[in-house]
């Protein structure tokens, strides 16, 4: 199993920032229709985004976003004002 260790953000208040483990182990289920697929992918992504936003330093999170957009330019090449979700 591949493991990557990343620094977590420093606490802004007296609350501790929990360490997080993201396990990518499940298989993609079969979907009955496109709506089910969109919903499932949205929930998967929301879990990752929420976890990263709560635990990564802002500079690291910024670079994650930047590198994703650089690696997959089609993500932002669509017509302005469209919503793919």
Residue frames relative to the residue before (quaternion, step in Angstrom):
aa qw qx qy qz dx dy dz
X 1.0000 0.0000 0.0000 0.0000 0.00 0.00 0.00
X 0.4027 -0.7103 0.5299 0.2292 3.56 -0.92 0.95
X 0.0628 -0.7854 0.6155 0.0197 3.58 -0.95 0.90
X 0.0824 -0.7720 0.6300 0.0181 3.55 -1.03 0.88
X 0.1772 -0.7811 0.5908 0.0974 3.58 -0.76 1.00
X 0.0553 -0.7938 0.6038 -0.0468 3.54 -0.81 1.14
X 0.5057 -0.6421 0.4804 0.3180 3.59 -1.08 0.69
X 0.3070 -0.7232 0.5838 0.2047 3.57 -1.10 0.70
X 0.6179 -0.5678 0.3924 0.3766 3.55 -1.22 0.43
X 0.5184 -0.6007 0.5068 0.3371 3.51 -1.29 0.40
X 0.5290 -0.6315 0.4500 0.3446 3.60 -1.01 0.68
X 0.3673 -0.7245 0.5439 0.2105 3.56 -1.02 0.86
X 0.7498 0.2308 -0.1345 0.6053 3.55 1.16 -0.67
X 0.7257 -0.3979 0.3025 0.4728 3.56 -1.19 -0.41
X 0.5143 0.6434 -0.4212 0.3797 3.61 1.27 -0.16
X 0.4189 -0.6902 0.5321 0.2548 3.56 -1.01 0.84
X 0.3506 -0.6786 0.5969 0.2455 3.55 -1.20 0.58
X 0.3639 -0.7572 0.5040 0.2006 3.54 -0.59 1.17
X 0.4574 -0.6135 0.5575 0.3218 3.53 -1.22 0.54
X 0.1859 -0.7969 0.5711 0.0649 3.57 -1.10 0.70
X 0.1210 -0.7400 0.6554 0.0912 3.52 -1.18 0.68
X 0.1254 -0.7596 0.6352 0.0623 3.57 -0.80 1.04
X 0.1199 -0.7942 0.5942 0.0427 3.56 -0.63 1.14
X 0.1342 -0.7696 0.6217 0.0568 3.54 -0.73 1.10
X 0.2396 0.8141 -0.4746 0.2337 3.53 0.19 1.36
X 0.6248 0.5677 -0.3469 0.4088 3.60 1.15 -0.47
X 0.4345 -0.6640 0.5405 0.2796 3.55 -1.27 0.42
X 0.5315 -0.5934 0.4884 0.3561 3.55 -1.21 0.50
X 0.3786 -0.7438 0.4995 0.2324 3.61 -0.74 1.00
X 0.5509 -0.5426 0.4975 0.3932 3.55 -1.35 0.11
X 0.2112 -0.7844 0.5736 0.1058 3.57 -0.99 0.84
X 0.4542 -0.6857 0.4997 0.2719 3.54 -1.07 0.75
X 0.8008 -0.0392 0.0338 0.5967 3.58 1.11 -0.65
X 0.7175 -0.4591 0.3223 0.4130 3.52 -1.35 0.20
X 0.6101 0.5627 -0.3493 0.4349 3.59 1.04 -0.70
X 0.6475 0.5068 -0.3143 0.4744 3.59 0.97 -0.81
X 0.6444 0.5204 -0.3158 0.4628 3.58 0.99 -0.84
X 0.6548 0.5102 -0.3135 0.4612 3.58 0.88 -0.93
X 0.6572 0.5181 -0.3066 0.4535 3.57 0.91 -0.90
X 0.6629 0.5084 -0.3020 0.4593 3.57 0.90 -0.94
X 0.6801 0.4800 -0.2939 0.4698 3.59 0.86 -0.94
X 0.6121 0.5496 -0.3418 0.4544 3.59 1.04 -0.74
X 0.6736 0.4935 -0.2866 0.4697 3.59 0.89 -0.97
X 0.6302 0.5266 -0.3290 0.4661 3.58 0.99 -0.82
X 0.6913 0.4787 -0.2738 0.4669 3.57 0.83 -1.01
X 0.6374 0.5381 -0.3331 0.4395 3.60 0.95 -0.84
X 0.6363 0.5303 -0.3259 0.4558 3.58 1.02 -0.73
X 0.6606 0.4868 -0.3003 0.4864 3.56 1.00 -0.83
X 0.6679 0.5116 -0.3072 0.4448 3.59 0.83 -0.99
X 0.6615 0.5087 -0.3087 0.4564 3.59 0.85 -0.94
X 0.6698 0.5046 -0.2937 0.4589 3.56 0.91 -0.92
X 0.6832 0.4784 -0.2921 0.4681 3.58 0.87 -0.91
X 0.6583 0.5201 -0.3108 0.4466 3.59 0.95 -0.87
X 0.6921 0.4782 -0.2750 0.4654 3.60 1.07 -0.68
X 0.8058 0.3445 -0.1408 0.4606 3.58 1.08 -0.60
X 0.6779 0.4949 -0.3133 0.4443 3.63 1.04 -0.57
X 0.5287 -0.5603 0.5089 0.3842 3.56 -1.19 0.45
X 0.6218 -0.5769 0.3735 0.3756 3.59 -1.07 0.70
X 0.6394 0.5366 -0.3329 0.4386 3.60 0.97 -0.77
X 0.6539 0.4942 -0.3072 0.4835 3.58 1.02 -0.79
X 0.6478 0.5131 -0.3194 0.4637 3.59 0.92 -0.88
X 0.6260 0.5360 -0.3287 0.4613 3.59 0.98 -0.82
X 0.6855 0.4794 -0.2851 0.4680 3.57 0.92 -0.88
X 0.5861 0.5523 -0.3707 0.4627 3.61 1.08 -0.62
X 0.6698 0.4929 -0.2922 0.4722 3.57 0.87 -0.99
X 0.6660 0.5147 -0.2967 0.4512 3.58 0.87 -1.00
X 0.7054 0.4666 -0.2774 0.4557 3.58 0.82 -0.95
X 0.6062 0.5343 -0.3601 0.4662 3.60 1.07 -0.59
X 0.6804 0.4800 -0.2889 0.4725 3.58 0.93 -0.90
X 0.6409 0.5064 -0.3249 0.4768 3.60 1.08 -0.65
X 0.6887 0.4827 -0.2792 0.4635 3.57 0.98 -0.83
X 0.7920 0.1858 -0.0695 0.5774 3.57 1.05 -0.80
X 0.0919 -0.8540 0.5089 0.0570 3.62 0.51 1.13
X 0.5528 0.6116 -0.4039 0.3965 3.59 1.12 -0.43
X 0.5371 0.6372 -0.3991 0.3823 3.61 1.20 -0.40
X 0.8038 0.2139 -0.1194 0.5421 3.59 1.08 -0.60
X 0.4868 0.6795 -0.4225 0.3505 3.58 1.23 0.34
X 0.5063 0.6745 -0.4089 0.3485 3.58 1.26 -0.08
X 0.6933 -0.4628 0.3647 0.4150 3.51 -1.35 0.21
X 0.5247 -0.6430 0.4590 0.3172 3.58 -0.94 0.91
X 0.7935 0.3086 -0.2348 0.4690 3.55 -1.03 0.80
X 0.5565 0.5800 -0.4143 0.4270 3.60 1.22 0.09
X 0.1825 -0.7632 0.6113 0.1027 3.53 -1.17 0.58
X 0.2537 -0.8122 0.5124 0.1157 3.56 -0.44 1.23
X 0.6108 0.5907 -0.3634 0.3820 3.61 1.16 -0.28
